[in-house]
Amino acid sequence: MSTVTEIKAAIATLSFKERIELERWLRAGPAIAEQPSDLNPEEDTPELEAELLKAVNGPHAPLRKGDLRKLGDTVLRRRKAAQAA
């Protein structure tokens, strides 16, 4: 298994808050990783709104049909597993 595959798999398991922290770290560089995240995705704040707007207005790569299908299948599998548990 390649490192990129392992990283993608690890990212897929992150919570929403952890993904925000990862995106923030990737945009700002390693120095920000040492700072605690003050964003709470459960609380509607101006800071959260600003981060969400940055994400929406940021660079995007269009998903290919196959990628979207894989993502949808993964979500459905996880939802079925959660319901069975």
N, C-alpha and C positions, 0 to 999 in steps of 0.2 A: 504494500500500500504506500502511496506517495505522501509526502508531507502535506501537499495541497489538499489531497483527499481527506487526510486526517483533520486538517484545519477546518475544512468545509463541514465535516461531520460534527466537530466540536461546536462550531458556530450555530449549527442547527439546534443544538440542545440549550442554547442560552435563553434566558428570560428576556422580556422586553427591556427591562432596566439594564441588564448586562449588555444587550446589543447597543443601547444608547451609549453606554460607557465605552464599548469597543469602538464604535464609530467616532466618538469624541477623541479617543486616544489615537486612532489612525489619522484623523484630520490634523491634530495638533502635534503629534509626535510623542515619543516616549515620556517626556517630562510630565505630561498631564496624567499619566497612569498613577503617579504617586498621590494625586489629589483625590480626596473623597468625592464621590458623585453626590451632588445635592439635588438631583432630579428624582422626583418620585412620580412614576407614571400613573399612580393612583390619585394624584392630587393635581388639579388644574391650576397651573401657575403661569405667569408670563414667561418664565425661563423655559418651561416645558413647551409652551406654544412656540417660542423662538426656535428651539431645537427641532420641533416638528416641521416648522416652515423651512428651516435649512435643509432638512431631509427631502421635503417635497420639491423644493426649488433647486436642489443639488443636481449633480450630473447623474444621468440614468442611462442604463443600457437596456434596450428593449429585450424582453424575454422571448425566446423562441417558443413555438408551440409545444415542442417536446419538453422543454424546461418547465413550462407552466403545467403540463400534464404530470410530470414527476412531482412537482411541488404539491399539486392537488392530491395526488395519490398518497403522498406522505402525510398530509394533513388528515385525510380520511382514515388512513391506517392508525394514526395516533388517536384520533377521536374514537374509533371502534375499540382500540385497546383500553382507553380510559373508561369507556362505558362498561367493558367487560370486567374491569377490576373492581 
